[in-house]
Amino acid sequence: MRKSTRSVSRTAASSLAVAALALVGFQATGQTASAATTAATAKASSVATCTTANTKVTVSPVSRPINHLLLKATNTGTKPCYAYSAPFLRAGADAQAPLAWVDESTPQSVLMLEPGGTAYAGISTYSPDGEGGSQVKTLGVLFTDRNGNATATEKSVRLPGGGVFFNSAAAVTYWQDNAADALVW
């Protein structure tokens, strides 16, 4: 009888040892996951939001499609920045509302611009279906924060050719990682 008690004791001890190792492994995995989460959070906090303070904005004409402009935003800062959603654009000093965003142009993820990196947005200036309109000499550009709100400072950019005609059908795409995608809409 004593033999079976020892056998049970060894089995129980062996089971306890396995359970203890599993618990240590589980705790170590939890600590590793926690460390990875902390590292990811630290990296994310080191990425700024693109604004007019850390990004150079230019606008240029394009040959195709007609009635379009290309807006470029180049990160001039020392750390990466996120170009969220689409820019808020004000066509002319008298504009009372920003241009509409082209919802179909929403990218799969937020663009992160490394220092020197560029994001692109296509601007459709007018369509025969639009109403009214006027010749505009400047474009007010505001970036978007992670919550979809406009950032604080507007950058005024002179439009090419002394001015461009805009009407009610004018719209802007979401930020894209290349000019070709920005000009599809």
Secondary structure, 3 states (H helix, E strand, C coil): CHHHHHHHHHHHHHHHHHHHHHHHHHHHHHHHHHHHHHHHHHHHHCCEECCCCCEEEEEEECCCCCCEEEEEEEECCCCCEEECCCCEEEECCCCCCCCEECHHHCCCCCEEECCCCEEEEEEECCCCCCCCCEEECEEEEECECCCCCECCCCEEEECHHHCEEECCCCEECCCECCHHHHCCC
